[in-house]
Amino acid sequence: MTQSATALPTHARFYDGVRPIAHLVTIQATPAELVASTTEGQVVVRWPTAEIEVASDAEHEPHALLVCARQPGTRLAIEDDVLRQSLAELGGNLKRAANRRPRIAPALGGVAAALAVTVGLMVFAAEKLPNVVAPYVPYVWQRSLGDSVVTAMTGDMRKCTNAEGQEALQKLIDRLQQVSSYERRIDVTVVQNKIVNAFAVPGGRLIVFSGLIEKAAGPEEVAGVIAHEIGHVVHHHSMKGLLRAYGFDMLIKLVTGGYSSDVTTLGGAGGVLLALRHSRDAEREADRTALELMDRVGMRADGLSTFFGKLLELQNKPPPGDKGKAPGDSATKPRDAAEEAGILSTHPPTRERLEATQRPPTGAPPMTAREWQALQAVCR
Amino acid sequence: MNDESPSGVDKRPDAVPAGGTVAPQWLTPTPETPPPPATGDTPPIPRDGGFAHSQGFARNYVPPPSHAPPPGYPPVAPGAAGYVHPGYGAPQAYAPPPGYAAAPPGYPPYGTPGAYAPPIHVNPPTRLTYDGKVGELYLVYLRSLLLTLVTLGVYRFWGRTRVRRYLWSHFQAFGDRFEYRGRGIELFLGFLAGLGFLMMIAGALLGLLWLFARESLLQEVDADDVTTWLLLLAGYPLLAVGRYAGLRYKLTRTRWRGIRSGLDGSAWKFGGISVGLGLVNGMSGQLMTPVLDVILARYRLQNLTFGTVKFGFAGQAGDIYGRFIGFYFLNILAWIVLIGIVAAAVGGLSGVIDRLGGWETLSEKITHPTPLVIVIMFLVILVIYSLIGVVILPLRCWYQAYLLRYLISRTWFGRMQFVSGVTTGQMWGFIVLNWIILVFTLGVGWPWVLHRTARLIADQLWIYGEIDAPAVAQALGQGPAIGEGLLDLFDTGIV
């Protein structure tokens, strides 16, 4: 380190921190001290080089701002790259005075590539990770989540609590659950509602609408639907769906910064379509599992396909107020709501499911005639 | 929290350093010679057909008696009575032309250029310059986005700080760059504080509901709905509060020539005015919009400070009501025309739809889309949006541009005055085009939008006169320690 003063006759701007005035100064810097003097020769700054700090951010700001605790509030603004470089060579804090702006094209390319890879990885994770994580979500959380769903959906409906019917249904569920890979008991709530439906919520709970039991031709059909819902429980479908939706939501918010509701809406629409595709896959998986479970118990398993046939029939029956015009071209092809909804449907086309779940009408009945009677009377 | 010391040493201007010397006061005399006038490109000519001139800036314009300046306008800075703008003569007696009222007692006569206002028609205006490059801004933004993704969102406060540093430091006025000295940690702490505050409010409201309406709550409404509604109800007023507090944070972190800016006034008061007037305006069928606009601008501008000196604003809603009424009724007319166009289009298209096989085939096609159908759907949506963008929004921009020009022309700082010639077309580019860029690039267009906005500000804000440096001193203190908490929760802009 030489002590020879490196005179740098280049201009900088000095702000005294008291008045908004820019003083044009020349800078003389040595490893010991930095001196700035005005054009009239007045010395305005004499700072020990070691005590100088660089307040600016060399990557983003086009000037270097030098500050020193000896003269609080003051700053030297230097834009000249040569001067900044020679100051940086003095070392210490002043290293940060150098212009460190990267060359745009390569840096931009690198960042864009890294961004694309990251987004790709995150999309992949958001799609695949729920399958891995869902079974390990603590049961208590799943349970409370499921409870809140149940209250939200069936809070205003009457619960059917006829003990015998409830028992019959629970017995059927227990048999199917014992042969499945799901280790906890699955409970069921029957609610009074005309809609023909049943669903599984997180935490191993089934909700059965009484319309399903009323419309079913026999215990086989109820058993088929119940087995299908147990299939959902076994595969944690509702938890996976929730996690996936949450993951994509987070991802869209992160990528778009969450600052434009329109952008978020567009991205969200994509997420919904994706969730629906997963939902259709989940239905197929649940159908397969349902048949597997019933076969394992040795139960008569044709109920699911006959139930799908019934669903198709219900859709094609003209509603009471209809004025003759049959919906769809029913002469050639019966109407199928799920197929018509296409990519907007939560379920695969019913006809496809019907064909995939065909089984011979053999095997043990799912429940005794007495139990079936009790189940039919569960809401009375 | 010190804004400029990486090592954390307290270097506030009012702090006496241990064992050090105080800033030499001899450094700040009145400048003997005025700085040379800005050379370079020719002064811009107002592109708005002379609106700015109609606001009192024309060569021979003398305001009519009805436009006598309100009390406090123009301001007489204490200690600056003898100030003469560089290059102009001493104040002199001036007789108003016949038929015009004299200035109110106690105020300098108007029409005398040297007396109280810079003779803007003699000196060319100064413009802000912005020398940022869109590629560099993209680099800053994308790097921040990458780190935000990797850190699952935590980095966004630091990323926003970087973008601001880039933008601020590429703006120049009178040859000096602006600085942004905010820090990411301040935004992060602000966010945490805002979150805590909001949770406290939500908790308190839910607790009250639980105490007083437990039965009906449990039976009739869903707890999630209640929370959402409460947050919306609390959020609407808090948004305005957050905006003001966020503006204050940004301004206190902004320096020019080493002097920091600031915002006085209360964010809660601003929020109260904004919500109260907003409700009244809503009840009056939006007819009070100019009143709302001017009052909110006045609160912000009159509290805006640079160093120790406040900005001034003397706008009055009455001045812009004419344009607003025009906009109001033309807007209604435009909606009628738009609905007519859409009805005609649907009527004309129904023949085409029938030929294609009726509505049912159409819905079948929409739910089983081929790429062609997706493209067509996209085009239909585009046409609807373009109709709104072409018929409805230009009118709004026509009013907004006028409002902005008016507000800016009625603002002063010491002996500086401001003029903007922003046109309806530019406003349309600012509002509509920027929105289109954002939507079509799924948000990746942000840096481009920021760049466009920065360029617009630099092109269309003209400063007349020069800063009266001896009259301005450094502001005391450092402003709020943490930033933008509430704002970040409701309105997550990148800048």
Interface residues (C-beta under 8 A of the other chain):
Chain A: R13 Y15 D16 G17 V18 R19 P20 I21 A22 H23 V44 E53 V54 A55 S56 D57 E59 H60 E61 P62 H63 L65 V67 A69 R70 Q71 P72 G73 T74 R75 A77 R101 P102 I104 A105 A107 L108 V111 A112 A114 L115 T118 V119 M122 S148 T151 A152 G155 M250 K253 L254 V255 T256 G257 G258 Y259 S260 D262 V263 L266 G267 G328 E340 A341 G342 I343 L344 S345
Chain B: E4 S5 P6 S7 V9 K11 R12 P13 A15 P17 G20 T21 A23 P24 Q25 L27 T28 P31 D131 K133 G135 E136 Y138 L139 V140 L142 R143 L145 L146 T148 L149 V150 L152 G153 R156 R162 R165 Y166 S169 H170 F174 G175 D176 R177 E179 R181 Q219 D222 A223 D224 W256 R257 G258 I259 F306 G307 E360 S363 E364 T367 H368 P369 W435 L438 V439 L442 G443 W446 I467 A469 P470 V472 A473 Q474 D491 T492 G493 I494
